[in-house]
Amino acid sequence: MGGGYPSVLTDTWWALVEPLLPSARVGPKGGRREKHPRRRIVDAIFYVVRTACAWRQLPKDFLLWPTV
């Protein structure tokens, strides 16, 4: 999961960030079930923001850049 990077959220920080994300809409009028955990996506976004790397240069520990 990329746990060795300083940009990865701790459980405490994730508890603060998660409620700020829109809820998944699954059901008759909603979208499909999420394929990837939101926390992994947020960790990858924070990595790009913190390191200023290009999306395509995300380390392989994270999800693929088009997913993020």
PDB file of N, CA, C and O in Angstrom:
ATOM      1  N   MET A   1       0.822  -1.204   0.000  1.00  0.00           N
ATOM      2  CA  MET A   1       0.000   0.000   0.000  1.00  0.00           C
ATOM      3  C   MET A   1       0.851   1.246   0.000  1.00  0.00           C
ATOM      4  O   MET A   1       0.268   2.330   0.014  1.00  0.00           O
ATOM      5  N   GLY A   2       2.093   1.207  -0.013  1.00  0.00           N
ATOM      6  CA  GLY A   2       2.875   2.431   0.031  1.00  0.00           C
ATOM      7  C   GLY A   2       3.052   2.935   1.440  1.00  0.00           C
ATOM      8  O   GLY A   2       3.249   4.132   1.649  1.00  0.00           O
ATOM      9  N   GLY A   3       2.985   2.032   2.425  1.00  0.00           N
ATOM     10  CA  GLY A   3       3.038   2.423   3.813  1.00  0.00           C
ATOM     11  C   GLY A   3       4.347   3.037   4.269  1.00  0.00           C
ATOM     12  O   GLY A   3       4.400   3.650   5.334  1.00  0.00           O
ATOM     13  N   GLY A   4       5.411   2.883   3.479  1.00  0.00           N
ATOM     14  CA  GLY A   4       6.694   3.416   3.887  1.00  0.00           C
ATOM     15  C   GLY A   4       6.936   4.852   3.479  1.00  0.00           C
ATOM     16  O   GLY A   4       8.040   5.362   3.665  1.00  0.00           O
ATOM     17  N   TYR A   5       5.949   5.509   2.937  1.00  0.00           N
ATOM     18  CA  TYR A   5       6.104   6.880   2.461  1.00  0.00           C
ATOM     19  C   TYR A   5       5.575   7.862   3.507  1.00  0.00           C
ATOM     20  O   TYR A   5       4.565   7.592   4.157  1.00  0.00           O
ATOM     21  N   PRO A   6       6.254   8.999   3.672  1.00  0.00           N
ATOM     22  CA  PRO A   6       5.793   9.961   4.687  1.00  0.00           C
ATOM     23  C   PRO A   6       4.446  10.591   4.354  1.00  0.00           C
ATOM     24  O   PRO A   6       3.803  11.166   5.233  1.00  0.00           O
ATOM     25  N   SER A   7       4.012  10.494   3.111  1.00  0.00           N
ATOM     26  CA  SER A   7       2.735  11.101   2.714  1.00  0.00           C
ATOM     27  C   SER A   7       1.539  10.220   3.063  1.00  0.00           C
ATOM     28  O   SER A   7       0.401  10.682   2.980  1.00  0.00           O
ATOM     29  N   VAL A   8       1.764   8.964   3.452  1.00  0.00           N
ATOM     30  CA  VAL A   8       0.671   8.043   3.774  1.00  0.00           C
ATOM     31  C   VAL A   8       0.028   8.472   5.088  1.00  0.00           C
ATOM     32  O   VAL A   8       0.719   8.739   6.072  1.00  0.00           O
ATOM     33  N   LEU A   9      -1.292   8.536   5.093  1.00  0.00           N
ATOM     34  CA  LEU A   9      -2.027   8.980   6.273  1.00  0.00           C
ATOM     35  C   LEU A   9      -1.987   7.953   7.394  1.00  0.00           C
ATOM     36  O   LEU A   9      -2.081   6.748   7.160  1.00  0.00           O
ATOM     37  N   THR A  10      -1.846   8.447   8.601  1.00  0.00           N
ATOM     38  CA  THR A  10      -1.979   7.580   9.773  1.00  0.00           C
ATOM     39  C   THR A  10      -3.460   7.307   9.987  1.00  0.00           C
ATOM     40  O   THR A  10      -4.308   7.967   9.388  1.00  0.00           O
ATOM     41  N   ASP A  11      -3.771   6.348  10.830  1.00  0.00           N
ATOM     42  CA  ASP A  11      -5.176   6.045  11.130  1.00  0.00           C
ATOM     43  C   ASP A  11      -5.887   7.259  11.713  1.00  0.00           C
ATOM     44  O   ASP A  11      -7.063   7.487  11.431  1.00  0.00           O
ATOM     45  N   THR A  12      -5.181   8.033  12.519  1.00  0.00           N
ATOM     46  CA  THR A  12      -5.774   9.226  13.131  1.00  0.00           C
ATOM     47  C   THR A  12      -6.140  10.256  12.066  1.00  0.00           C
ATOM     48  O   THR A  12      -7.242  10.804  12.074  1.00  0.00           O
ATOM     49  N   TRP A  13      -5.211  10.513  11.152  1.00  0.00           N
ATOM     50  CA  TRP A  13      -5.496  11.483  10.080  1.00  0.00           C
ATOM     51  C   TRP A  13      -6.586  10.972   9.150  1.00  0.00           C
ATOM     52  O   TRP A  13      -7.436  11.744   8.706  1.00  0.00           O
ATOM     53  N   TRP A  14      -6.569   9.664   8.850  1.00  0.00           N
ATOM     54  CA  TRP A  14      -7.601   9.106   7.974  1.00  0.00           C
ATOM     55  C   TRP A  14      -8.991   9.269   8.604  1.00  0.00           C
ATOM     56  O   TRP A  14      -9.968   9.528   7.901  1.00  0.00           O
ATOM     57  N   ALA A  15      -9.074   9.117   9.922  1.00  0.00           N
ATOM     58  CA  ALA A  15     -10.358   9.296  10.612  1.00  0.00           C
ATOM     59  C   ALA A  15     -10.882  10.722  10.439  1.00  0.00           C
ATOM     60  O   ALA A  15     -12.093  10.939  10.465  1.00  0.00           O
ATOM     61  N   LEU A  16      -9.987  11.691  10.262  1.00  0.00           N
ATOM     62  CA  LEU A  16     -10.412  13.078  10.034  1.00  0.00           C
ATOM     63  C   LEU A  16     -10.756  13.342   8.567  1.00  0.00           C
ATOM     64  O   LEU A  16     -11.656  14.128   8.272  1.00  0.00           O
ATOM     65  N   VAL A  17     -10.051  12.697   7.659  1.00  0.00           N
ATOM     66  CA  VAL A  17     -10.247  12.951   6.227  1.00  0.00           C
ATOM     67  C   VAL A  17     -11.443  12.192   5.667  1.00  0.00           C
ATOM     68  O   VAL A  17     -12.197  12.744   4.865  1.00  0.00           O
ATOM     69  N   GLU A  18     -11.627  10.961   6.064  1.00  0.00           N
ATOM     70  CA  GLU A  18     -12.671  10.106   5.471  1.00  0.00           C
ATOM     71  C   GLU A  18     -14.066  10.718   5.481  1.00  0.00           C
ATOM     72  O   GLU A  18     -14.764  10.621   4.472  1.00  0.00           O
ATOM     73  N   PRO A  19     -14.512  11.347   6.576  1.00  0.00           N
ATOM     74  CA  PRO A  19     -15.863  11.931   6.559  1.00  0.00           C
ATOM     75  C   PRO A  19     -16.016  13.089   5.565  1.00  0.00           C
ATOM     76  O   PRO A  19     -17.139  13.454   5.217  1.00  0.00           O
ATOM     77  N   LEU A  20     -14.916  13.662   5.112  1.00  0.00           N
ATOM     78  CA  LEU A  20     -14.982  14.770   4.171  1.00  0.00           C
ATOM     79  C   LEU A  20     -15.205  14.313   2.729  1.00  0.00           C
ATOM     80  O   LEU A  20     -15.555  15.120   1.868  1.00  0.00           O
ATOM     81  N   LEU A  21     -15.003  13.030   2.469  1.00  0.00           N
ATOM     82  CA  LEU A  21     -15.177  12.497   1.125  1.00  0.00           C
ATOM     83  C   LEU A  21     -16.655  12.211   0.875  1.00  0.00           C
ATOM     84  O   LEU A  21     -17.376  11.832   1.799  1.00  0.00           O
ATOM     85  N   PRO A  22     -17.113  12.389  -0.366  1.00  0.00           N
ATOM     86  CA  PRO A  22     -18.514  12.060  -0.649  1.00  0.00           C
ATOM     87  C   PRO A  22     -18.751  10.564  -0.476  1.00  0.00           C
ATOM     88  O   PRO A  22     -17.865   9.752  -0.742  1.00  0.00           O
ATOM     89  N   SER A  23     -19.933  10.212  -0.035  1.00  0.00           N
ATOM     90  CA  SER A  23     -20.239   8.804   0.187  1.00  0.00           C
ATOM     91  C   SER A  23     -20.413   8.088  -1.153  1.00  0.00           C
ATOM     92  O   SER A  23     -20.794   8.692  -2.155  1.00  0.00           O
ATOM     93  N   ALA A  24     -20.125   6.796  -1.142  1.00  0.00           N
ATOM     94  CA  ALA A  24     -20.316   5.988  -2.346  1.00  0.00           C
ATOM     95  C   ALA A  24     -21.811   5.789  -2.562  1.00  0.00           C
ATOM     96  O   ALA A  24     -22.558   5.514  -1.623  1.00  0.00           O
ATOM     97  N   ARG A  25     -22.229   5.931  -3.807  1.00  0.00           N
ATOM     98  CA  ARG A  25     -23.644   5.751  -4.113  1.00  0.00           C
ATOM     99  C   ARG A  25     -23.825   4.418  -4.819  1.00  0.00           C
ATOM    100  O   ARG A  25     -23.598   4.292  -6.022  1.00  0.00           O
ATOM    101  N   VAL A  26     -24.236   3.432  -4.043  1.00  0.00           N
ATOM    102  CA  VAL A  26     -24.459   2.099  -4.585  1.00  0.00           C
ATOM    103  C   VAL A  26     -25.926   1.769  -4.397  1.00  0.00           C
ATOM    104  O   VAL A  26     -26.474   1.965  -3.312  1.00  0.00           O
ATOM    105  N   GLY A  27     -26.550   1.282  -5.415  1.00  0.00           N
ATOM    106  CA  GLY A  27     -27.953   0.924  -5.312  1.00  0.00           C
ATOM    107  C   GLY A  27     -28.663   1.185  -6.624  1.00  0.00           C
ATOM    108  O   GLY A  27     -28.015   1.391  -7.650  1.00  0.00           O
ATOM    109  N   PRO A  28     -29.982   1.179  -6.603  1.00  0.00           N
ATOM    110  CA  PRO A  28     -30.743   1.320  -7.848  1.00  0.00           C
ATOM    111  C   PRO A  28     -30.501   2.653  -8.562  1.00  0.00           C
ATOM    112  O   PRO A  28     -30.519   2.699  -9.792  1.00  0.00           O
ATOM    113  N   LYS A  29     -30.278   3.729  -7.820  1.00  0.00           N
ATOM    114  CA  LYS A  29     -30.062   5.027  -8.456  1.00  0.00           C
ATOM    115  C   LYS A  29     -28.617   5.496  -8.350  1.00  0.00           C
ATOM    116  O   LYS A  29     -28.269   6.573  -8.836  1.00  0.00           O
ATOM    117  N   GLY A  30     -27.792   4.699  -7.724  1.00  0.00           N
ATOM    118  CA  GLY A  30     -26.399   5.076  -7.538  1.00  0.00           C
ATOM    119  C   GLY A  30     -25.489   4.400  -8.545  1.00  0.00           C
ATOM    120  O   GLY A  30     -25.945   3.768  -9.498  1.00  0.00           O
ATOM    121  N   GLY A  31     -24.208   4.544  -8.316  1.00  0.00           N
ATOM    122  CA  GLY A  31     -23.221   3.971  -9.209  1.00  0.00           C
ATOM    123  C   GLY A  31     -22.842   2.556  -8.814  1.00  0.00           C
ATOM    124  O   GLY A  31     -23.511   1.917  -8.001  1.00  0.00           O
ATOM    125  N   ARG A  32     -21.770   2.088  -9.397  1.00  0.00           N
ATOM    126  CA  ARG A  32     -21.309   0.739  -9.094  1.00  0.00           C
ATOM    127  C   ARG A  32     -20.463   0.733  -7.820  1.00  0.00           C
ATOM    128  O   ARG A  32     -20.037   1.780  -7.334  1.00  0.00           O
ATOM    129  N   ARG A  33     -20.235  -0.434  -7.308  1.00  0.00           N
ATOM    130  CA  ARG A  33     -19.439  -0.598  -6.102  1.00  0.00           C
ATOM    131  C   ARG A  33     -18.006  -0.124  -6.357  1.00  0.00           C
ATOM    132  O   ARG A  33     -17.489  -0.268  -7.465  1.00  0.00           O
ATOM    133  N   GLU A  34     -17.377   0.431  -5.345  1.00  0.00           N
ATOM    134  CA  GLU A  34     -16.005   0.919  -5.498  1.00  0.00           C
ATOM    135  C   GLU A  34     -15.060  -0.255  -5.716  1.00  0.00           C
ATOM    136  O   GLU A  34     -15.157  -1.281  -5.043  1.00  0.00           O
ATOM    137  N   LYS A  35     -14.144  -0.088  -6.666  1.00  0.00           N
ATOM    138  CA  LYS A  35     -13.194  -1.149  -6.989  1.00  0.00           C
ATOM    139  C   LYS A  35     -11.944  -1.066  -6.117  1.00  0.00           C
ATOM    140  O   LYS A  35     -11.333  -2.089  -5.809  1.00  0.00           O
ATOM    141  N   HIS A  36     -11.563   0.146  -5.718  1.00  0.00           N
ATOM    142  CA  HIS A  36     -10.343   0.362  -4.941  1.00  0.00           C
ATOM    143  C   HIS A  36     -10.679   1.136  -3.667  1.00  0.00           C
ATOM    144  O   HIS A  36     -11.550   2.005  -3.677  1.00  0.00           O
ATOM    145  N   PRO A  37      -9.995   0.822  -2.582  1.00  0.00           N
ATOM    146  CA  PRO A  37     -10.249   1.553  -1.332  1.00  0.00           C
ATOM    147  C   PRO A  37      -9.901   3.038  -1.477  1.00  0.00           C
ATOM    148  O   PRO A  37      -8.867   3.393  -2.042  1.00  0.00           O
ATOM    149  N   ARG A  38     -10.754   3.866  -0.975  1.00  0.00           N
ATOM    150  CA  ARG A  38     -10.535   5.317  -1.063  1.00  0.00           C
ATOM    151  C   ARG A  38      -9.251   5.747  -0.377  1.00  0.00           C
ATOM    152  O   ARG A  38      -8.584   6.679  -0.827  1.00  0.00           O
ATOM    153  N   ARG A  39      -8.909   5.085   0.689  1.00  0.00           N
ATOM    154  CA  ARG A  39      -7.704   5.473   1.427  1.00  0.00           C
ATOM    155  C   ARG A  39      -6.459   5.315   0.554  1.00  0.00           C
ATOM    156  O   ARG A  39      -5.559   6.153   0.615  1.00  0.00           O
ATOM    157  N   ARG A  40      -6.394   4.268  -0.246  1.00  0.00           N
ATOM    158  CA  ARG A  40      -5.245   4.067  -1.135  1.00  0.00           C
ATOM    159  C   ARG A  40      -5.182   5.170  -2.186  1.00  0.00           C
ATOM    160  O   ARG A  40      -4.096   5.623  -2.548  1.00  0.00           O
ATOM    161  N   ILE A  41      -6.328   5.598  -2.669  1.00  0.00           N
ATOM    162  CA  ILE A  41      -6.360   6.672  -3.664  1.00  0.00           C
ATOM    163  C   ILE A  41      -5.909   7.985  -3.031  1.00  0.00           C
ATOM    164  O   ILE A  41      -5.116   8.719  -3.621  1.00  0.00           O
ATOM    165  N   VAL A  42      -6.405   8.282  -1.843  1.00  0.00           N
ATOM    166  CA  VAL A  42      -6.020   9.517  -1.151  1.00  0.00           C
ATOM    167  C   VAL A  42      -4.529   9.507  -0.829  1.00  0.00           C
ATOM    168  O   VAL A  42      -3.858  10.528  -0.980  1.00  0.00           O
ATOM    169  N   ASP A  43      -4.005   8.365  -0.388  1.00  0.00           N
ATOM    170  CA  ASP A  43      -2.569   8.271  -0.115  1.00  0.00           C
ATOM    171  C   ASP A  43      -1.748   8.570  -1.367  1.00  0.00           C
ATOM    172  O   ASP A  43      -0.730   9.258  -1.289  1.00  0.00           O
ATOM    173  N   ALA A  44      -2.175   8.066  -2.504  1.00  0.00           N
ATOM    174  CA  ALA A  44      -1.457   8.319  -3.753  1.00  0.00           C
ATOM    175  C   ALA A  44      -1.535   9.793  -4.146  1.00  0.00           C
ATOM    176  O   ALA A  44      -0.549  10.366  -4.611  1.00  0.00           O
ATOM    177  N   ILE A  45      -2.691  10.400  -3.962  1.00  0.00           N
ATOM    178  CA  ILE A  45      -2.835  11.828  -4.268  1.00  0.00           C
ATOM    179  C   ILE A  45      -1.912  12.655  -3.375  1.00  0.00           C
ATOM    180  O   ILE A  45      -1.235  13.567  -3.850  1.00  0.00           O
ATOM    181  N   PHE A  46      -1.887  12.334  -2.087  1.00  0.00           N
ATOM    182  CA  PHE A  46      -0.998  13.055  -1.174  1.00  0.00           C
ATOM    183  C   PHE A  46       0.465  12.857  -1.547  1.00  0.00           C
ATOM    184  O   PHE A  46       1.271  13.773  -1.383  1.00  0.00           O
ATOM    185  N   TYR A  47       0.821  11.678  -2.045  1.00  0.00           N
ATOM    186  CA  TYR A  47       2.196  11.436  -2.464  1.00  0.00           C
ATOM    187  C   TYR A  47       2.568  12.377  -3.613  1.00  0.00           C
ATOM    188  O   TYR A  47       3.637  12.988  -3.601  1.00  0.00           O
ATOM    189  N   VAL A  48       1.682  12.488  -4.602  1.00  0.00           N
ATOM    190  CA  VAL A  48       1.953  13.363  -5.747  1.00  0.00           C
ATOM    191  C   VAL A  48       2.052  14.813  -5.293  1.00  0.00           C
ATOM    192  O   VAL A  48       2.940  15.541  -5.736  1.00  0.00           O
ATOM    193  N   VAL A  49       1.157  15.233  -4.424  1.00  0.00           N
ATOM    194  CA  VAL A  49       1.176  16.614  -3.943  1.00  0.00           C
ATOM    195  C   VAL A  49       2.444  16.899  -3.139  1.00  0.00           C
ATOM    196  O   VAL A  49       3.064  17.950  -3.300  1.00  0.00           O
ATOM    197  N   ARG A  50       2.820  15.973  -2.286  1.00  0.00           N
ATOM    198  CA  ARG A  50       3.986  16.200  -1.428  1.00  0.00           C
ATOM    199  C   ARG A  50       5.309  16.153  -2.190  1.00  0.00           C
ATOM    200  O   ARG A  50       6.221  16.927  -1.900  1.00  0.00           O
ATOM    201  N   THR A  51       5.416  15.249  -3.162  1.00  0.00           N
ATOM    202  CA  THR A  51       6.680  15.093  -3.885  1.00  0.00           C
ATOM    203  C   THR A  51       6.747  15.901  -5.168  1.00  0.00           C
ATOM    204  O   THR A  51       7.825  16.077  -5.735  1.00  0.00           O
ATOM    205  N   ALA A  52       5.624  16.387  -5.623  1.00  0.00           N
ATOM    206  CA  ALA A  52       5.529  17.130  -6.882  1.00  0.00           C
ATOM    207  C   ALA A  52       5.973  16.290  -8.078  1.00  0.00           C
ATOM    208  O   ALA A  52       6.472  16.823  -9.070  1.00  0.00           O
ATOM    209  N   CYS A  53       5.789  14.977  -7.977  1.00  0.00           N
ATOM    210  CA  CYS A  53       6.128  14.113  -9.107  1.00  0.00           C
ATOM    211  C   CYS A  53       4.971  14.114 -10.102  1.00  0.00           C
ATOM    212  O   CYS A  53       3.856  14.521  -9.776  1.00  0.00           O
ATOM    213  N   ALA A  54       5.247  13.663 -11.292  1.00  0.00           N
ATOM    214  CA  ALA A  54       4.194  13.526 -12.302  1.00  0.00           C
ATOM    215  C   ALA A  54       3.322  12.318 -11.942  1.00  0.00           C
ATOM    216  O   ALA A  54       3.799  11.366 -11.323  1.00  0.00           O
ATOM    217  N   TRP A  55       2.059  12.362 -12.328  1.00  0.00           N
ATOM    218  CA  TRP A  55       1.145  11.262 -12.031  1.00  0.00           C
ATOM    219  C   TRP A  55       1.698   9.941 -12.532  1.00  0.00           C
ATOM    220  O   TRP A  55       1.592   8.920 -11.852  1.00  0.00           O
ATOM    221  N   ARG A  56       2.282   9.956 -13.705  1.00  0.00           N
ATOM    222  CA  ARG A  56       2.792   8.726 -14.310  1.00  0.00           C
ATOM    223  C   ARG A  56       4.016   8.192 -13.579  1.00  0.00           C
ATOM    224  O   ARG A  56       4.453   7.074 -13.854  1.00  0.00           O
ATOM    225  N   GLN A  57       4.572   8.955 -12.665  1.00  0.00           N
ATOM    226  CA  GLN A  57       5.741   8.511 -11.906  1.00  0.00           C
ATOM    227  C   GLN A  57       5.379   7.997 -10.514  1.00  0.00           C
ATOM    228  O   GLN A  57       6.256   7.849  -9.663  1.00  0.00           O
ATOM    229  N   LEU A  58       4.114   7.729 -10.280  1.00  0.00           N
ATOM    230  CA  LEU A  58       3.732   7.142  -8.986  1.00  0.00           C
ATOM    231  C   LEU A  58       4.463   5.818  -8.807  1.00  0.00           C
ATOM    232  O   LEU A  58       4.508   5.012  -9.736  1.00  0.00           O
ATOM    233  N   PRO A  59       5.033   5.579  -7.634  1.00  0.00           N
ATOM    234  CA  PRO A  59       5.689   4.292  -7.396  1.00  0.00           C
ATOM    235  C   PRO A  59       4.698   3.140  -7.547  1.00  0.00           C
ATOM    236  O   PRO A  59       3.493   3.322  -7.377  1.00  0.00           O
ATOM    237  N   LYS A  60       5.204   1.982  -7.860  1.00  0.00           N
ATOM    238  CA  LYS A  60       4.351   0.808  -8.078  1.00  0.00           C
ATOM    239  C   LYS A  60       3.640   0.352  -6.803  1.00  0.00           C
ATOM    240  O   LYS A  60       2.723  -0.467  -6.864  1.00  0.00           O
ATOM    241  N   ASP A  61       4.056   0.879  -5.650  1.00  0.00           N
ATOM    242  CA  ASP A  61       3.383   0.539  -4.386  1.00  0.00           C
ATOM    243  C   ASP A  61       1.954   1.074  -4.350  1.00  0.00           C
ATOM    244  O   ASP A  61       1.109   0.550  -3.625  1.00  0.00           O
ATOM    245  N   PHE A  62       1.690   2.108  -5.129  1.00  0.00           N
ATOM    246  CA  PHE A  62       0.375   2.731  -5.173  1.00  0.00           C
ATOM    247  C   PHE A  62      -0.443   2.137  -6.317  1.00  0.00           C
ATOM    248  O   PHE A  62       0.054   1.308  -7.079  1.00  0.00           O
ATOM    249  N   LEU A  63      -1.689   2.564  -6.432  1.00  0.00           N
ATOM    250  CA  LEU A  63      -2.510   2.151  -7.561  1.00  0.00           C
ATOM    251  C   LEU A  63      -1.949   2.762  -8.843  1.00  0.00           C
ATOM    252  O   LEU A  63      -1.117   3.668  -8.792  1.00  0.00           O
ATOM    253  N   LEU A  64      -2.403   2.267  -9.983  1.00  0.00           N
ATOM    254  CA  LEU A  64      -1.961   2.836 -11.255  1.00  0.00           C
ATOM    255  C   LEU A  64      -2.414   4.271 -11.386  1.00  0.00           C
ATOM    256  O   LEU A  64      -3.487   4.627 -10.900  1.00  0.00           O
ATOM    257  N   TRP A  65      -1.616   5.107 -12.036  1.00  0.00           N
ATOM    258  CA  TRP A  65      -1.906   6.538 -12.108  1.00  0.00           C
ATOM    259  C   TRP A  65      -3.267   6.843 -12.740  1.00  0.00           C
ATOM    260  O   TRP A  65      -3.913   7.785 -12.283  1.00  0.00           O
ATOM    261  N   PRO A  66      -3.755   6.113 -13.763  1.00  0.00           N
ATOM    262  CA  PRO A  66      -5.084   6.467 -14.282  1.00  0.00           C
ATOM    263  C   PRO A  66      -6.200   6.232 -13.258  1.00  0.00           C
ATOM    264  O   PRO A  66      -7.232   6.901 -13.297  1.00  0.00           O
ATOM    265  N   THR A  67      -5.991   5.294 -12.356  1.00  0.00           N
ATOM    266  CA  THR A  67      -6.979   5.032 -11.300  1.00  0.00           C
ATOM    267  C   THR A  67      -7.012   6.166 -10.300  1.00  0.00           C
ATOM    268  O   THR A  67      -8.078   6.579  -9.844  1.00  0.00           O
ATOM    269  N   VAL A  68      -5.830   6.669  -9.960  1.00  0.00           N
ATOM    270  CA  VAL A  68      -5.728   7.733  -8.977  1.00  0.00           C
ATOM    271  C   VAL A  68      -6.215   9.031  -9.595  1.00  0.00           C
ATOM    272  O   VAL A  68      -6.215  10.068  -8.932  1.00  0.00           O
TER     273      VAL A  68
END
